[in-house]
Amino acid sequence: MGAASEALRGVVAAPAMPASFEALFRREYSRVVAIAYRVVRDVAEAEDVAQDVFVSFYRKHPADAGYAPAWLHAAAAHTALNVIRSRERRGRRETADTVARDVPVDPAQQTEDAETRAEVRGALARIDERAAALLALRYSGLSYDEIAAALGLRRSSIGTMLRRAEDAFRKEVTR
Amino acid sequence: MMDPNIDRIMNTPDVQVDTERALSRIRERVERERIAPVISAPRAPRAPAVSLWVKGLAAAASVAIIAVLLTVSGVAETILTIFEPKQVVAVPITSSDFSGATGFAQYGTLVWSTPPQPIDVPDLATAERESGMKVLRATLPAGVNTTKARYGVMPRTTATFTFSAERTRASAARLQRTPPPMPANIDGAKLFITGGPGVVQFYGEATAPAGATGANPLSGMPMLIIAQGKGPVVQSDGVTVEQLQQYLLAQPGISPQLAAQIRAIKDPSSTLPIPIPVDVATSKNVTVQGVQGVFVGDSTGLGSAVIWSKDGLVYGVAGTLTEAQIMAVANSLH
């Protein structure tokens, strides 16, 4: 019976990774990393995010699903945003601890890149999550159609929402 | 303060990634954590209801029909493999019984010569023709909607598993483990596995539990599943059940309790063990169709199942029904 065969299959071996998943991975991996990288600004961290995103997809969705790219793009943005948001919260606590312990921070020791990275992450972590996701998707090169598919938005509203997201982001980095 | 020119800030050059390395990394993780992929059912040429078939199998799994999708370590259960099932027995398992034990894939290579490819069929007569077996009919309880009946056939499935000491060593090294060495007579030994054919009948649509609000989590799942099929038969090109048992039960990650239960199975070459995850399901022995079977109830009370083996076939009845209803359906099969 089917269940018996399936049981046998489950018992004997973890099913092999489907070729369709490997093809999807090869097609979308660099894009998923690019989206995560726009948010976390660190290559290793972006690759970790991408691994988690693909594993989540693997667990729950068939690789040949038509929605696969849109799902991966959205998940990349949201997972990366979760990473920086939790870090932002932890960072605030750590900053408070640092001030409390009165340990001096020497800004000259930080490179400009590190400073920019921290500010971008901070700004993206503080603005509305959908706005942050919009920015991450748009600046990693997704088209309006792809963004609309990923975030479940109407294509016609992407332009307006993007402008608002940019305004919000700008306010955060200039505050 | 940072330059507020958003283009300059956000338009960073794309990073260079090594996709093949990343793919190897995810492969290792999937294997290590025994993550099963979600597979789309192959398109059936005869009927469009493939998704229902998939949902049906999911429902079967959800009521723990035979731990189909439980990612228990294959290790312990594989000892049952050189066999042809004549009876079933419950083997209670807990997550700690197989903690850290990884997939059977680490011991060798499985090659499907005929992979499991369920197909939808329009009626029981076609199911009989496609499967080549007599399909038993049940008396359905009141309230089970026969207008939503669906039928699936799982054609005969065959696979060959080849043990490999080298692959085992490599897998263990990745996991930083030192398992007992694979005996020379097991290295390179082959198991020839066949399962099916089988027929699965789905009836009705499960309703939400009383008092539940919001979307029905069981929506689209059948209320009753009746399955029958030729149980998995495993042949070996030399290695015996005892040799495999001795080797596999000594693997790290298999609890002594689980090993003892497996060893206690009197006739491992003809007993199909039904792994019962004790934290989500309960089981007991019952008499069904004149033979001993295993009744499984999930701890939510939503579903139950009974599984038995008779005359060379394995049967299962599962659904979101009461124990009395499930048993009545099972005993009505003729």
Interface residues (C-beta under 8 A of the other chain):
Chain A: M1 G2 A3 A4 S5 E6 A7 L8 R9 G10 V11 V12 A13 A14 P15 A16 M17 P18 F21 E22 F25 R26 Y29 S30 V33 A34 Y37 R38 R41 V43 A46 E47 A50 Q51 F54 V55 Y58 R59 K60 H61 P62 A63 D64 A65 E115 T116 E119 V120 L135 Y139 S140 G141 E166 F169 R170 V173 T174
Chain B: M1 M2 P4 I6 I9 M10 N11 T12 D14 V15 V17 T19 A22 L23 R25 I26 R27 R29 V30 E31 R34 I35 A36 P37 V38 I39 S40 L57 A60 I65 I66 A67 V68 L69 L70 T71 V72 G74 E77 T78 L80 T81 T102 G103 F104 A105 L110 P116 P118 G152 V153 M154 T157 A159 F161 I193 G195 G196 P197 G198 V199 V200 A227 Q228 G229 K230 G231 P232 L313 V314 Y315 G316
